[in-house]
Amino acid sequence: MVTEHTVRSFSNELKALDQSIQEMGRLVISQIGDAMKAIVDLDLERASAVIQRDRSVDDLERAVDQMTVRLLALRQPVALDLRVIMAALRVSIDLERIADYAANIAKRVRDLKQAPMAKPMAEIVRMGDHARAMLDDVLRAYLTRDAELALQVWGRDDEIDRIYTGLLYTLRDSMAADQQAVTPCSHLLLVAKCMERMGDHITNIAEHIQFLVRGVSQRQMGGPAGASSEGE
């Protein structure tokens, strides 16, 4: 027999799951910002801190994984409750991947310090700022179950892709014009690729929100044009 206490307890556990995602998201946003500051200022100390804090993100991802396994095993959720748990698990995985890319960016600071290149850095910073804003909005969409906001974030990844493509051409031209630019440009290409992949994982989170709220994936909906609300 399902008691009021059981329902309240389950509800509290689902709230705790959301709180863990919120904590993880805030840390990942901070990681992106600090990684950007480290690479712009060629700050080895800040870069090292980003790399070290990646372990904290990993710990939170494992905690969410354990919580979801426990809820699935003990509560045997269905319908919306099941989607809440599955979405939290998927979101935590994407957040952990984004944090990994932030740490990878921080690891490039030492190499760039040997041969800094200021010119393409503005575009790198633009990608970073855009990714942070997207992640902040998509986490808000997740916590408020706002499928429309998630859809907007999903479409904003095009800007990151556009900046990334332009940066590829810029760095390619720099390498062709100056042999000494090959090494630093190669590192910046890897940084730009990390930023581009962050954008992809943020759109994944937006898709998980569509699944959570509407019960279908973004791909099943056919992208923005196919978005429509469905009942529970």
N, CA, C and O of each residue as an XYZ file, in Angstrom:
928
protein
N       0.840     -1.201      0.000
C       0.000      0.000      0.000
C       0.878      1.255      0.000
O       1.808      1.368      0.798
N       0.577      2.188     -0.893
C       1.347      3.417     -0.978
C       0.810      4.408      0.049
O      -0.358      4.794     -0.012
N       1.640      4.815      0.976
C       1.236      5.751      2.024
C       1.649      7.162      1.660
O       2.465      7.376      0.763
N       1.067      8.132      2.376
C       1.441      9.534      2.160
C       2.914      9.751      2.470
O       3.592     10.544      1.817
N       3.399      9.029      3.482
C       4.820      9.143      3.841
C       5.705      8.668      2.691
O       6.729      9.280      2.384
N       5.291      7.559      2.056
C       6.074      7.015      0.939
C       6.115      7.996     -0.226
O       7.166      8.210     -0.831
N       4.966      8.591     -0.536
C       4.896      9.555     -1.639
C       5.761     10.774     -1.335
O       6.491     11.253     -2.203
N       5.679     11.277     -0.098
C       6.456     12.440      0.291
C       7.954     12.127      0.256
O       8.761     12.950     -0.178
N       8.309     10.940      0.713
C       9.717     10.535      0.720
C      10.270     10.455     -0.703
O      11.384     10.906     -0.967
N       9.496      9.887     -1.607
C       9.923      9.769     -3.002
C      10.068     11.151     -3.628
O      11.021     11.413     -4.362
N       9.115     12.031     -3.332
C       9.178     13.391     -3.849
C      10.435     14.105     -3.367
O      11.076     14.828     -4.129
N      10.779     13.903     -2.114
C      11.991     14.524     -1.564
C      13.247     13.975     -2.221
O      14.218     14.701     -2.432
N      13.220     12.693     -2.542
C      14.379     12.086     -3.207
C      14.548     12.648     -4.616
O      15.672     12.872     -5.065
N      13.449     12.874     -5.305
C      13.528     13.467     -6.640
C      14.030     14.906     -6.567
O      14.780     15.348     -7.436
N      13.615     15.639     -5.526
C      14.113     16.999     -5.335
C      15.614     16.993     -5.058
O      16.346     17.854     -5.546
N      16.064     16.017     -4.271
C      17.495     15.901     -3.975
C      18.286     15.623     -5.254
O      19.419     16.079     -5.408
N      17.678     14.875     -6.159
C      18.320     14.588     -7.444
C      18.481     15.881     -8.240
O      19.540     16.127     -8.818
N      17.440     16.700     -8.272
C      17.509     17.994     -8.961
C      18.578     18.891     -8.333
O      19.315     19.579     -9.039
N      18.652     18.876     -7.010
C      19.643     19.703     -6.308
C      21.063     19.283     -6.658
O      21.953     20.124     -6.785
N      21.272     17.978     -6.813
C      22.600     17.488     -7.191
C      22.968     17.950     -8.600
O      24.111     18.335     -8.851
N      21.996     17.913     -9.522
C      22.234     18.396    -10.878
C      22.528     19.887    -10.860
O      23.407     20.362    -11.578
N      21.791     20.622    -10.039
C      22.019     22.064     -9.927
C      23.420     22.359     -9.415
O      24.106     23.229     -9.952
N      23.851     21.646     -8.387
C      25.197     21.836     -7.839
C      26.257     21.496     -8.879
O      27.244     22.215     -9.036
N      26.042     20.409     -9.575
C      26.989     19.984    -10.601
C      27.052     21.012    -11.720
O      28.133     21.339    -12.210
N      25.891     21.522    -12.124
C      25.846     22.503    -13.198
C      26.567     23.787    -12.846
O      27.293     24.344    -13.669
N      26.370     24.257    -11.626
C      27.049     25.476    -11.198
C      28.562     25.301    -11.229
O      29.293     26.205    -11.635
N      29.020     24.144    -10.802
C      30.456     23.884    -10.800
C      31.001     23.839    -12.223
O      32.082     24.361    -12.492
N      30.259     23.220    -13.129
C      30.715     23.121    -14.519
C      30.760     24.502    -15.178
O      31.695     24.798    -15.922
N      29.758     25.349    -14.913
C      29.777     26.713    -15.444
C      31.007     27.458    -14.936
O      31.659     28.185    -15.686
N      31.318     27.270    -13.644
C      32.507     27.895    -13.076
C      33.778     27.362    -13.731
O      34.727     28.113    -13.959
N      33.794     26.075    -14.031
C      34.957     25.462    -14.676
C      35.198     26.065    -16.060
O      36.337     26.346    -16.430
N      34.137     26.258    -16.809
C      34.290     26.857    -18.137
C      34.855     28.269    -18.022
O      35.783     28.635    -18.744
N      34.290     29.060    -17.110
C      34.753     30.429    -16.938
C      36.208     30.511    -16.523
O      36.967     31.326    -17.047
N      36.596     29.664    -15.579
C      37.980     29.685    -15.109
C      38.941     29.164    -16.175
O      40.069     29.645    -16.282
N      38.505     28.196    -16.954
C      39.348     27.688    -18.042
C      39.594     28.789    -19.072
O      40.699     28.923    -19.596
N      38.554     29.575    -19.359
C      38.693     30.687    -20.293
C      39.652     31.751    -19.742
O      40.514     32.249    -20.466
N      39.499     32.091    -18.469
C      40.387     33.076    -17.858
C      41.831     32.579    -17.864
O      42.759     33.347    -18.118
N      42.010     31.298    -17.584
C      43.355     30.725    -17.538
C      44.039     30.804    -18.896
O      45.226     31.120    -18.987
N      43.282     30.516    -19.952
C      43.912     30.479    -21.273
C      44.136     31.888    -21.825
O      45.088     32.118    -22.571
N      43.268     32.823    -21.466
C      43.452     34.204    -21.916
C      44.637     34.846    -21.199
O      45.454     35.525    -21.821
N      44.725     34.625    -19.887
C      45.794     35.227    -19.078
C      47.047     34.362    -19.020
O      48.055     34.751    -18.431
N      46.973     33.174    -19.643
C      48.074     32.200    -19.562
C      48.452     31.981    -18.101
O      49.622     32.035    -17.724
N      47.429     31.732    -17.294
C      47.545     31.606    -15.839
C      47.645     30.129    -15.466
O      46.638     29.423    -15.415
N      48.866     29.670    -15.207
C      49.080     28.265    -14.899
C      48.436     27.852    -13.577
O      47.954     26.727    -13.443
N      48.427     28.752    -12.613
C      47.837     28.429    -11.311
C      46.332     28.210    -11.437
O      45.791     27.256    -10.876
N      45.662     29.085    -12.167
C      44.224     28.927    -12.363
C      43.938     27.669    -13.189
O      42.983     26.943    -12.914
N      44.761     27.421    -14.191
C      44.589     26.227    -15.012
C      44.709     24.966    -14.164
O      43.925     24.030    -14.319
N      45.685     24.943    -13.273
C      45.862     23.787    -12.387
C      44.644     23.583    -11.499
O      44.248     22.446    -11.244
N      44.045     24.676    -11.022
C      42.859     24.574    -10.166
C      41.689     23.970    -10.940
O      40.932     23.165    -10.398
N      41.542     24.361    -12.214
C      40.475     23.795    -13.049
C      40.665     22.293    -13.199
O      39.714     21.519    -13.087
N      41.895     21.895    -13.452
C      42.195     20.470    -13.634
C      41.907     19.693    -12.353
O      41.350     18.596    -12.403
N      42.283     20.252    -11.217
C      42.052     19.574     -9.939
C      40.568     19.466     -9.621
O      40.114     18.435     -9.125
N      39.809     20.522     -9.900
C      38.382     20.523     -9.564
C      37.569     19.582    -10.447
O      36.419     19.274    -10.135
N      38.155     19.132    -11.531
C      37.440     18.184    -12.384
C      37.070     16.927    -11.600
O      36.077     16.267    -11.908
N      37.866     16.603    -10.593
C      37.556     15.436     -9.757
C      36.252     15.636     -8.998
O      35.501     14.685     -8.783
N      35.985     16.867     -8.595
C      34.742     17.152     -7.875
C      33.527     16.924     -8.773
O      32.499     16.416     -8.326
N      33.657     17.305    -10.043
C      32.574     17.059    -10.995
C      32.377     15.558    -11.175
O      31.244     15.078    -11.229
N      33.474     14.822    -11.266
C      33.389     13.367    -11.394
C      32.684     12.753    -10.188
O      31.877     11.835    -10.334
N      32.993     13.262     -9.001
C      32.371     12.744     -7.770
C      30.858     12.999     -7.786
O      30.073     12.136     -7.393
N      30.460     14.182     -8.240
C      29.035     14.492     -8.303
C      28.326     13.621     -9.335
O      27.194     13.186     -9.120
N      28.996     13.372    -10.451
C      28.402     12.503    -11.472
C      28.192     11.098    -10.931
O      27.166     10.474    -11.200
N      29.156     10.598    -10.171
C      29.003      9.276     -9.570
C      27.880      9.260     -8.535
O      27.144      8.279     -8.423
N      27.754     10.343     -7.788
C      26.698     10.429     -6.785
C      25.318     10.394     -7.442
O      24.411      9.714     -6.962
N      25.168     11.134     -8.545
C      23.898     11.113     -9.269
C      23.624      9.718     -9.817
O      22.491      9.240     -9.760
N      24.637      9.076    -10.337
C      24.492      7.713    -10.858
C      23.995      6.774     -9.756
O      23.084      5.979     -9.981
N      24.595      6.868     -8.569
C      24.183      6.019     -7.453
C      22.756      6.315     -7.014
O      21.996      5.399     -6.697
N      22.393      7.594     -6.995
C      21.030      7.974     -6.622
C      20.013      7.418     -7.608
O      18.967      6.913     -7.199
N      20.306      7.503     -8.897
C      19.353      7.033     -9.891
C      19.209      5.512     -9.844
O      18.105      4.983     -9.977
N      20.315      4.820     -9.656
C      20.249      3.355     -9.548
C      19.401      2.957     -8.346
O      18.582      2.041     -8.428
N      19.602      3.650     -7.235
C      18.834      3.341     -6.023
C      17.345      3.609     -6.236
O      16.506      2.800     -5.841
N      17.018      4.728     -6.850
C      15.616      5.059     -7.081
C      14.949      4.072     -8.036
O      13.801      3.675     -7.836
N      15.675      3.689     -9.062
C      15.124      2.721    -10.016
C      14.877      1.367     -9.354
O      13.876      0.703     -9.623
N      15.801      0.973     -8.488
C      15.692     -0.338     -7.846
C      14.615     -0.371     -6.761
O      13.866     -1.343     -6.661
N      14.534      0.672     -5.959
C      13.638      0.666     -4.804
C      12.251      1.228     -5.088
O      11.270      0.779     -4.494
N      12.157      2.198     -5.983
C      10.873      2.865     -6.229
C      10.129      2.322     -7.436
O       8.910      2.463     -7.530
N      10.850      1.704     -8.357
C      10.256      1.185     -9.586
C       9.320      2.224    -10.233
O       8.131      1.966    -10.418
N       9.868      3.387    -10.570
C       9.041      4.487    -11.083
C       8.514      4.214    -12.489
O       9.067      3.404    -13.232
N       7.440      4.904    -12.831
C       6.856      4.792    -14.165
C       6.529      6.197    -14.661
O       6.544      7.159    -13.893
N       6.234      6.301    -15.953
C       5.779      7.552    -16.581
C       6.715      8.718    -16.273
O       7.925      8.617    -16.475
N       6.154      9.827    -15.784
C       6.939     11.037    -15.573
C       8.057     10.828    -14.565
O       9.167     11.316    -14.775
N       7.791     10.114    -13.476
C       8.822      9.885    -12.462
C      10.011      9.146    -13.059
O      11.160      9.444    -12.732
N       9.741      8.196    -13.919
C      10.826      7.456    -14.571
C      11.623      8.391    -15.479
O      12.851      8.311    -15.521
N      10.942      9.271    -16.200
C      11.628     10.209    -17.080
C      12.484     11.188    -16.295
O      13.568     11.562    -16.742
N      12.005     11.608    -15.127
C      12.795     12.510    -14.278
C      14.114     11.853    -13.903
O      15.169     12.484    -13.970
N      14.055     10.604    -13.514
C      15.261      9.893    -13.085
C      16.197      9.662    -14.266
O      17.402      9.887    -14.153
N      15.658      9.219    -15.389
C      16.496      8.953    -16.553
C      17.109     10.247    -17.095
O      18.263     10.256    -17.523
N      16.335     11.342    -17.078
C      16.864     12.619    -17.568
C      18.004     13.100    -16.681
O      19.012     13.596    -17.184
N      17.855     12.958    -15.365
C      18.919     13.380    -14.445
C      20.205     12.603    -14.713
O      21.295     13.176    -14.708
N      20.075     11.306    -14.946
C      21.250     10.484    -15.232
C      21.932     10.949    -16.515
O      23.155     11.079    -16.557
N      21.150     11.197    -17.551
C      21.717     11.625    -18.833
C      22.342     13.010    -18.739
O      23.416     13.253    -19.291
N      21.664     13.919    -18.036
C      22.192     15.276    -17.889
C      23.514     15.258    -17.145
O      24.443     15.975    -17.518
N      23.612     14.446    -16.094
C      24.855     14.380    -15.315
C      26.011     13.879    -16.167
O      27.144     14.330    -16.000
N      25.741     12.962    -17.069
C      26.791     12.438    -17.953
C      27.282     13.540    -18.886
O      28.485     13.691    -19.095
N      26.348     14.310    -19.447
C      26.753     15.405    -20.338
C      27.508     16.493    -19.583
O      28.472     17.054    -20.103
N      27.078     16.793    -18.367
C      27.789     17.793    -17.566
C      29.220     17.334    -17.270
O      30.157     18.131    -17.308
N      29.371     16.059    -16.980
C      30.719     15.529    -16.708
C      31.608     15.639    -17.941
O      32.799     15.926    -17.826
N      31.030     15.409    -19.125
C      31.799     15.529    -20.368
C      32.201     16.984    -20.615
O      33.325     17.254    -21.038
N      31.297     17.911    -20.356
C      31.610     19.332    -20.535
C      32.749     19.735    -19.613
O      33.657     20.459    -20.022
N      32.706     19.272    -18.376
C      33.782     19.568    -17.426
C      35.107     18.990    -17.894
O      36.155     19.608    -17.702
N      35.073     17.810    -18.506
C      36.300     17.217    -19.051
C      36.908     18.125    -20.118
O      38.126     18.301    -20.169
N      36.056     18.702    -20.969
C      36.565     19.601    -22.008
C      37.153     20.869    -21.395
O      38.148     21.394    -21.894
N      36.544     21.366    -20.316
C      37.110     22.536    -19.632
C      38.497     22.206    -19.084
O      39.414     23.023    -19.181
N      38.654     21.016    -18.511
C      39.959     20.597    -17.998
C      40.965     20.442    -19.134
O      42.135     20.791    -18.981
N      40.512     19.922    -20.269
C      41.406     19.779    -21.426
C      41.890     21.138    -21.924
O      43.045     21.283    -22.325
N      41.006     22.125    -21.897
C      41.401     23.481    -22.285
C      42.469     24.003    -21.326
O      43.472     24.575    -21.753
N      42.245     23.804    -20.037
C      43.209     24.260    -19.025
C      44.582     23.609    -19.230
O      45.613     24.228    -18.967
N      44.585     22.380    -19.692
C      45.855     21.675    -19.897
C      46.666     22.274    -21.051
O      47.860     21.994    -21.168
N      46.046     23.086    -21.897
C      46.750     23.700    -23.025
C      47.461     24.990    -22.635
O      48.235     25.531    -23.424
N      47.207     25.487    -21.431
C      47.767     26.777    -21.032
C      49.287     26.740    -21.034
O      49.926     27.678    -21.510
N      49.866     25.689    -20.517
C      51.338     25.601    -20.455
C      51.948     25.647    -21.858
O      52.953     26.322    -22.080
N      51.344     24.936    -22.788
C      51.871     24.929    -24.158
C      51.734     26.301    -24.807
O      52.650     26.753    -25.493
N      50.604     26.964    -24.599
C      50.394     28.275    -25.207
C      51.260     29.341    -24.560
O      51.564     30.359    -25.182
N      51.656     29.116    -23.322
C      52.510     30.085    -22.634
C      53.866     30.195    -23.320
O      54.523     31.234    -23.263
N      54.274     29.109    -23.968
C      55.560     29.112    -24.660
C      55.500     29.913    -25.962
O      56.512     30.449    -26.416
N      54.317     29.989    -26.553
C      54.170     30.714    -27.831
C      52.758     31.294    -27.894
O      51.923     30.793    -28.648
N      52.482     32.325    -27.126
C      51.120     32.875    -27.059
C      50.654     33.457    -28.386
O      51.454     33.980    -29.161
N      49.363     33.361    -28.637
C      48.759     33.932    -29.844
C      47.515     34.689    -29.419
O      46.493     34.083    -29.095
N      47.595     35.978    -29.419
C      46.489     36.790    -28.919
C      45.367     36.960    -29.942
O      44.201     37.089    -29.572
N      45.721     36.961    -31.230
C      44.747     37.340    -32.264
C      43.490     36.465    -32.284
O      42.386     37.009    -32.299
N      43.611     35.116    -32.284
C      42.388     34.296    -32.342
C      41.699     34.165    -30.980
O      40.611     33.596    -30.886
N      42.332     34.689    -29.927
C      41.805     34.456    -28.594
C      40.430     35.073    -28.385
O      39.626     34.542    -27.619
N      40.150     36.176    -29.047
C      38.849     36.827    -28.900
C      37.715     35.891    -29.327
O      36.658     35.858    -28.696
N      37.939     35.136    -30.398
C      36.916     34.203    -30.862
C      36.757     33.034    -29.895
O      35.648     32.548    -29.675
N      37.877     32.586    -29.317
C      37.816     31.534    -28.299
C      36.974     32.011    -27.121
O      36.127     31.276    -26.611
N      37.214     33.234    -26.700
C      36.465     33.807    -25.568
C      34.983     33.916    -25.915
O      34.126     33.642    -25.075
N      34.680     34.313    -27.141
C      33.280     34.398    -27.564
C      32.597     33.041    -27.483
O      31.454     32.941    -27.037
N      33.289     32.010    -27.910
C      32.726     30.662    -27.820
C      32.489     30.285    -26.364
O      31.457     29.708    -26.021
N      33.454     30.616    -25.512
C      33.324     30.293    -24.097
C      32.166     31.017    -23.439
O      31.405     30.425    -22.673
N      32.036     32.303    -23.741
C      30.934     33.088    -23.173
C      29.587     32.551    -23.644
O      28.630     32.461    -22.875
N      29.536     32.197    -24.921
C      28.285     31.679    -25.481
C      27.931     30.335    -24.843
O      26.771     30.084    -24.517
N      28.933     29.476    -24.668
C      28.688     28.169    -24.058
C      28.209     28.305    -22.617
O      27.297     27.596    -22.192
N      28.824     29.213    -21.869
C      28.411     29.419    -20.480
C      26.976     29.922    -20.395
O      26.205     29.468    -19.549
N      26.616     30.856    -21.269
C      25.251     31.384    -21.263
C      24.244     30.300    -21.643
O      23.172     30.200    -21.047
N      24.599     29.496    -22.635
C      23.728     28.397    -23.037
C      23.544     27.406    -21.896
O      22.429     26.961    -21.623
N      24.647     27.062    -21.229
C      24.569     26.077    -20.151
C      23.746     26.615    -18.990
O      22.957     25.882    -18.394
N      23.925     27.888    -18.665
C      23.151     28.501    -17.588
C      21.654     28.434    -17.911
O      20.843     28.100    -17.046
N      21.297     28.748    -19.138
C      19.888     28.737    -19.529
C      19.318     27.322    -19.590
O      18.174     27.097    -19.196
N      20.104     26.375    -20.078
C      19.569     25.021    -20.206
C      19.407     24.369    -18.829
O      18.511     23.548    -18.632
N      20.266     24.729    -17.888
C      20.096     24.213    -16.526
C      18.850     24.819    -15.878
O      18.133     24.139    -15.144
N      18.600     26.092    -16.151
C      17.378     26.721    -15.652
C      16.156     26.044    -16.276
O      15.148     25.822    -15.606
N      16.258     25.722    -17.561
C      15.162     25.021    -18.228
C      14.931     23.643    -17.610
O      13.793     23.197    -17.467
N      16.017     22.983    -17.250
C      15.896     21.661    -16.630
C      15.208     21.756    -15.269
O      14.294     20.985    -14.979
N      15.639     22.682    -14.450
C      15.109     22.794    -13.089
C      13.666     23.276    -13.073
O      12.911     22.929    -12.165
N      13.269     24.077    -14.072
C      11.897     24.593    -14.132
C      11.019     23.790    -15.083
O       9.836     24.090    -15.244
N      11.596     22.770    -15.713
C      10.877     21.928    -16.677
C      10.310     22.778    -17.816
O       9.163     22.607    -18.229
N      11.140     23.692    -18.309
C      10.726     24.630    -19.347
C      11.198     24.115    -20.707
O      12.331     24.365    -21.118
N      10.328     23.405    -21.387
C      10.685     22.805    -22.673
C      10.928     23.857    -23.740
O      11.766     23.656    -24.618
N      10.207     24.987    -23.683
C      10.384     26.036    -24.690
C      11.756     26.699    -24.561
O      12.410     26.966    -25.570
N      12.192     26.966    -23.338
C      13.522     27.535    -23.136
C      14.595     26.558    -23.612
O      15.578     26.955    -24.237
N      14.394     25.286    -23.310
C      15.346     24.263    -23.773
C      15.433     24.259    -25.284
O      16.512     24.093    -25.853
N      14.291     24.444    -25.935
C      14.264     24.475    -27.397
C      15.050     25.665    -27.934
O      15.757     25.548    -28.935
N      14.925     26.810    -27.267
C      15.680     27.989    -27.678
C      17.182     27.746    -27.549
O      17.954     28.099    -28.441
N      17.586     27.145    -26.441
C      19.011     26.839    -26.235
C      19.502     25.884    -27.315
O      20.596     26.047    -27.855
N      18.694     24.905    -27.615
C      19.033     23.908    -28.640
C      19.399     24.586    -29.959
O      20.322     24.155    -30.649
N      18.668     25.650    -30.305
C      18.933     26.342    -31.564
C      20.140     27.257    -31.524
O      20.688     27.610    -32.569
N      20.562     27.645    -30.326
C      21.674     28.590    -30.207
C      23.038     27.947    -30.426
O      24.046     28.651    -30.492
N      23.084     26.635    -30.538
C      24.368     25.982    -30.797
C      24.918     26.361    -32.170
O      26.121     26.258    -32.409
N      24.050     26.794    -33.061
C      24.504     27.196    -34.401
C      25.539     28.317    -34.321
O      26.452     28.378    -35.145
N      25.401     29.201    -33.334
C      26.352     30.307    -33.200
C      27.735     29.798    -32.822
O      28.740     30.294    -33.333
N      27.796     28.815    -31.933
C      29.092     28.227    -31.578
C      29.717     27.564    -32.802
O      30.914     27.706    -33.052
N      28.905     26.847    -33.556
C      29.414     26.191    -34.768
C      29.923     27.219    -35.777
O      30.930     26.998    -36.449
N      29.218     28.340    -35.875
C      29.621     29.388    -36.820
C      30.964     29.988    -36.422
O      31.846     30.166    -37.263
N      31.116     30.298    -35.139
C      32.383     30.855    -34.657
C      33.505     29.843    -34.854
O      34.613     30.196    -35.259
N      33.206     28.596    -34.567
C      34.204     27.529    -34.706
C      34.688     27.414    -36.150
O      35.890     27.312    -36.398
N      33.761     27.432    -37.092
C      34.139     27.321    -38.507
C      35.013     28.497    -38.932
O      36.013     28.314    -39.626
N      34.636     29.700    -38.516
C      35.440     30.869    -38.853
C      36.824     30.804    -38.241
O      37.803     31.220    -38.860
N      36.906     30.284    -37.028
C      38.199     30.176    -36.351
C      39.104     29.165    -37.046
O      40.320     29.350    -37.103
N      38.515     28.109    -37.569
C      39.308     27.124    -38.314
C      40.013     27.780    -39.506
O      41.192     27.531    -39.758
N      39.274     28.617    -40.230
C      39.861     29.306    -41.382
C      40.953     30.281    -40.941
O      42.003     30.373    -41.577
N      40.702     31.000    -39.861
C      41.679     31.966    -39.355
C      42.976     31.274    -38.966
O      44.062     31.721    -39.336
N      42.859     30.190    -38.223
C      44.051     29.473    -37.760
C      44.768     28.785    -38.918
O      45.997     28.704    -38.936
N      44.011     28.299    -39.865
C      44.628     27.674    -41.043
C      45.455     28.690    -41.810
O      46.574     28.395    -42.233
N      44.908     29.888    -41.992
C      45.630     30.934    -42.711
C      46.884     31.353    -41.950
O      47.922     31.623    -42.554
N      46.783     31.405    -40.613
C      47.943     31.781    -39.797
C      49.063     30.757    -39.939
O      50.236     31.118    -40.028
N      48.696     29.484    -39.961
C      49.701     28.428    -40.092
C      50.346     28.449    -41.475
O      51.538     28.174    -41.616
N      49.553     28.776    -42.490
C      50.089     28.827    -43.847
C      51.036     30.013    -44.025
O      51.983     29.945    -44.809
N      50.779     31.095    -43.297
C      51.578     32.312    -43.462
C      52.848     32.312    -42.624
O      53.819     32.989    -42.963
N      52.843     31.550    -41.524
C      53.976     31.604    -40.592
C      54.225     30.217    -40.005
O      53.399     29.692    -39.259
N      55.358     29.636    -40.346
C      55.691     28.298    -39.872
C      55.754     28.233    -38.341
O      55.420     27.213    -37.737
N      56.180     29.324    -37.734
C      56.277     29.338    -36.276
C      54.907     29.342    -35.594
O      54.799     29.078    -34.397
N      53.882     29.640    -36.357
C      52.533     29.683    -35.791
C      51.871     28.307    -35.760
O      50.795     28.152    -35.183
N      52.504     27.312    -36.375
C      51.870     26.000    -36.487
C      51.588     25.387    -35.118
O      50.485     24.899    -34.871
N      52.569     25.410    -34.238
C      52.389     24.773    -32.927
C      51.310     25.465    -32.084
O      50.386     24.797    -31.620
N      51.402     26.791    -31.873
C      50.349     27.421    -31.075
C      48.972     27.335    -31.722
O      47.966     27.198    -31.027
N      48.926     27.415    -33.050
C      47.639     27.299    -33.733
C      47.039     25.906    -33.547
O      45.823     25.754    -33.423
N      47.900     24.901    -33.529
C      47.425     23.535    -33.310
C      46.780     23.398    -31.931
O      45.749     22.743    -31.779
N      47.397     24.021    -30.937
C      46.822     23.986    -29.589
C      45.491     24.735    -29.542
O      44.541     24.289    -28.900
N      45.435     25.870    -30.226
C      44.192     26.629    -30.249
C      43.091     25.893    -31.007
O      41.913     26.016    -30.672
N      43.470     25.140    -32.014
C      42.486     24.314    -32.719
C      41.864     23.292    -31.778
O      40.659     23.046    -31.826
N      42.690     22.699    -30.925
C      42.183     21.732    -29.957
C      41.268     22.404    -28.934
O      40.254     21.841    -28.522
N      41.648     23.622    -28.531
C      40.798     24.378    -27.603
C      39.447     24.672    -28.255
O      38.397     24.489    -27.639
N      39.488     25.129    -29.500
C      38.250     25.449    -30.210
C      37.370     24.210    -30.367
O      36.147     24.286    -30.252
N      38.006     23.073    -30.630
C      37.238     21.826    -30.765
C      36.579     21.461    -29.445
O      35.445     20.983    -29.428
N      37.278     21.680    -28.345
C      36.677     21.423    -27.018
C      35.440     22.289    -26.823
O      34.422     21.818    -26.316
N      35.527     23.563    -27.228
C      34.392     24.460    -27.089
C      33.230     23.999    -27.961
O      32.074     24.032    -27.540
N      33.545     23.574    -29.163
C      32.498     23.110    -30.076
C      31.795     21.881    -29.519
O      30.579     21.739    -29.643
N      32.570     20.996    -28.907
C      31.980     19.782    -28.322
C      31.148     20.122    -27.083
O      30.138     19.470    -26.816
N      31.564     21.134    -26.330
C      30.734     21.590    -25.206
C      29.340     21.960    -25.705
O      28.333     21.580    -25.108
N      29.296     22.707    -26.807
C      28.010     23.106    -27.374
C      27.155     21.909    -27.730
O      25.942     21.928    -27.518
N      27.768     20.868    -28.265
C      27.022     19.658    -28.616
C      26.420     18.999    -27.375
O      25.280     18.535    -27.405
N      27.187     18.959    -26.289
C      26.668     18.338    -25.067
C      25.569     19.188    -24.425
O      24.657     18.652    -23.795
N      25.655     20.502    -24.584
C      24.592     21.361    -24.067
C      23.304     21.114    -24.847
O      22.224     21.092    -24.256
N      23.400     20.929    -26.162
C      22.202     20.607    -26.933
C      21.665     19.235    -26.541
O      20.455     19.009    -26.584
N      22.550     18.315    -26.158
C      22.085     17.025    -25.640
C      21.194     17.231    -24.419
O      20.137     16.613    -24.294
N      21.639     18.114    -23.519
C      20.861     18.384    -22.308
C      19.495     18.957    -22.686
O      18.478     18.587    -22.099
N      19.478     19.857    -23.665
C      18.202     20.410    -24.133
C      17.287     19.299    -24.647
O      16.076     19.335    -24.427
N      17.866     18.318    -25.326
C      17.076     17.195    -25.817
C      16.558     16.343    -24.670
O      15.432     15.849    -24.728
N      17.364     16.163    -23.627
C      16.908     15.390    -22.466
C      15.708     16.070    -21.808
O      14.815     15.401    -21.288
N      15.696     17.398    -21.835
C      14.579     18.142    -21.241
C      13.306     17.920    -22.059
O      12.221     17.782    -21.495
N      13.438     17.885    -23.382
C      12.272     17.570    -24.210
C      11.722     16.197    -23.851
O      10.510     16.012    -23.747
N      12.617     15.240    -23.664
C      12.203     13.886    -23.275
C      11.521     13.907    -21.915
O      10.496     13.255    -21.717
N      12.094     14.658    -20.980
C      11.543     14.730    -19.626
C      10.147     15.342    -19.624
O       9.230     14.796    -19.011
N       9.983     16.464    -20.301
C       8.722     17.204    -20.237
C       7.661     16.623    -21.167
O       6.492     16.514    -20.800
N       8.085     16.251    -22.379
C       7.109     15.875    -23.407
C       7.079     14.382    -23.716
O       6.180     13.903    -24.407
N       8.056     13.658    -23.208
C       8.047     12.215    -23.417
C       8.578     11.773    -24.761
O       8.508     10.591    -25.099
N       9.113     12.715    -25.540
C       9.728     12.383    -26.831
C      11.042     13.125    -26.934
O      11.251     14.134    -26.261
N      11.925     12.626    -27.775
C      13.211     13.280    -27.958
C      13.090     14.396    -28.985
O      12.121     14.469    -29.740
N      14.104     15.270    -28.996
C      14.134     16.363    -29.983
C      14.137     15.795    -31.396
O      13.492     16.347    -32.287
N      14.855     14.700    -31.606
C      14.946     14.113    -32.947
C      13.592     13.564    -33.387
O      13.212     13.682    -34.552
N      12.858     12.953    -32.428
C      11.527     12.454    -32.758
C      10.586     13.591    -33.122
O       9.681     13.426    -33.941
N      10.812     14.758    -32.499
C       9.985     15.921    -32.762
C      10.380     16.610    -34.053
O       9.651     17.471    -34.546
N      11.527     16.239    -34.608
C      11.956     16.825    -35.873
C      12.553     18.201    -35.732
O      12.501     18.986    -36.678
N      13.134     18.533    -34.556
C      13.774     19.823    -34.352
C      12.754     20.893    -34.017
O      11.607     20.584    -33.691
N      13.168     22.152    -34.096
C      12.311     23.258    -33.697
C      10.956     23.285    -34.387
O       9.938     23.578    -33.762
N      10.950     22.979    -35.673
C       9.680     23.072    -36.414
C       8.671     22.048    -35.935
O       7.463     22.241    -36.071
N       9.185     20.926    -35.356
C       8.288     19.865    -34.954
C       7.888     19.915    -33.510
O       7.202     19.009    -33.037
N       8.291     20.942    -32.783
C       8.030     21.008    -31.349
C       6.545     21.183    -31.079
O       5.884     22.049    -31.652
N       6.042     20.338    -30.192
C       4.659     20.450    -29.770
C       4.475     19.784    -28.435
O       5.141     18.789    -28.150
N       3.594     20.299    -27.609
C       3.373     19.765    -26.278
C       2.571     18.481    -26.360
O       1.712     18.316    -27.226
N       2.871     17.574    -25.438
C       2.104     16.343    -25.342
C       1.677     16.162    -23.902
O       2.337     16.649    -22.984
N       0.594     15.476    -23.709
C       0.107     15.204    -22.369
C       0.949     14.168    -21.689
O       1.726     13.457    -22.327
N       0.784     14.080    -20.337
C       1.546     13.086    -19.577
C       0.983     11.699    -19.848
O       1.482     10.714    -19.305
